[in-house]
Amino acid sequence: MELLSKIATNDGHGENSAFFDGWKAYDSDPYHPTNNPNGVIQMGLAENQAVARFMEKVRGNRVRFDPARIVMSGGATGAQETLAFCLADPGDALLVPAPYYPGKRSRLNMANRIQLLPVICHSSNDFKITRQALETAYKKAQDSNIKVKGLLLNNPSNPLGTVLNRDTLTESLKFTNDKKIHLICDEIYSATVFARPNFISIAEILQENDECNRDLIHIVYSLSKDLGFPGFRVGIIYSYNDSVVNCARKMSSFGLVSTQTQHLIASMLSDDVFVDRFLSESAKRLGQRHKILSRGLSQVGIGSLKSNAGLFLLDGSEEGSSSDGINRKQYGKSKLEISLSFRRLDEIMMAPHKMSPHSPMSSPLVRART
Ligand SMILES: Cc1ncc(COP(=O)(O)O)c(C=O)c1O
């Protein structure tokens, strides 16, 4: 099976046009202060450097990220679409553990015509992603003659609000490695963990499993959740695969992050004192609000899945799967109405033209009525 999509392997993205000569010059002759002092200097990596350091910090500095492997895009949404373009052809499928963030399905499907096939997980074991569940989903696709190109994990998970443990991540890595399919980890909520267990990135697991094929591993990230600015549209692809980095960079012109935004985030993320304070204060406040909300829900008889991350709670009172395996009980049942009654929020809601379509305020998860 071809590892990458046709568009990534043929010249359909204009690889041979003069437009990319600058990139090619850098790719074939990169500057290095000692090994290649006469090489081509890439002038656009200062922001990547700041983002790489920030991603390391959020992961407790237990891993290193190479700024040259970072490609910016329009939010995690743009990052996922670009990756899907690089990895899969229309009609191919990605496995995705259910329940999952519903935006994934419509967007990947709409833009790339990629199918998302659910890996059915159960509330009886806190929606653990087991090897058996992965194998079952994979076999079902094979039986239907659908080509599976990868597994898409979301860690910490929206909508579960939980982190994947070391065993699950290792098993997922081994599964994708055995099947020779991609492992894409959407780590957009990595800095929203407010209680133990800590977040473990796939980057750490890869470090511990040297024998696995790195060309198959890709991380999707964005500043939308961890820094709370979805409107800035700063998305990140971090791929361990050189061809994917090259292809994604060429495609990134579809959703470039503005120079002004890049400049702003570079200076903000380079401020270690601010970043440290922001991350610890944000985790503290998320923990407090989680406690208030879960306590309030339990007082009116609504249980919720025990969680330690994210910006939401899952009504854990009952498991329910639709025919496509997606647990729809994340929106709860008709016991509670969450009303956002702050005047400012009302005003914002009434003025959709002022909001980014990616703002959490327009998310069905925030406006859930149960
Ligand atoms: C798991 C997950 N991935 C991606 C996104 C999209 O993020 P962005 O606003 O950076 O495009 C969201 C937004 O809610 C999400 O929850």
The ligand as a MOL file (V3000), in Angstrom:
LIG
                    3D

  0  0  0     0  0            999 V3000
M  V30 BEGIN CTAB
M  V30 COUNTS 16 16 0 0 0
M  V30 BEGIN ATOM
M  V30 1 C -10.2900 17.6830 19.1940 0
M  V30 2 C -10.3400 18.9380 18.3810 0
M  V30 3 N -9.5500 19.0230 17.2830 0
M  V30 4 C -9.5820 20.1340 16.5190 0
M  V30 5 C -10.3990 21.2100 16.8260 0
M  V30 6 C -10.3500 22.4260 15.9350 0
M  V30 7 O -9.4680 23.3720 16.4620 0
M  V30 8 P -9.0460 24.7240 15.7210 0
M  V30 9 O -9.9290 25.8060 16.2400 0
M  V30 10 O -7.6170 24.9770 16.0840 0
M  V30 11 O -9.2240 24.5150 14.2580 0
M  V30 12 C -11.2100 21.1660 17.9580 0
M  V30 13 C -12.0910 22.2960 18.3020 0
M  V30 14 O -12.9920 22.1980 19.1300 0
M  V30 15 C -11.1910 19.9930 18.7520 0
M  V30 16 O -11.9280 19.8760 19.8730 0
M  V30 END ATOM
M  V30 BEGIN BOND
M  V30 1 1 1 2
M  V30 2 1 2 3
M  V30 3 2 2 15
M  V30 4 2 3 4
M  V30 5 1 4 5
M  V30 6 1 5 6
M  V30 7 2 5 12
M  V30 8 1 6 7
M  V30 9 1 7 8
M  V30 10 2 8 9
M  V30 11 1 8 10
M  V30 12 1 8 11
M  V30 13 1 12 13
M  V30 14 1 12 15
M  V30 15 2 13 14
M  V30 16 1 15 16
M  V30 END BOND
M  V30 END CTAB
M  END
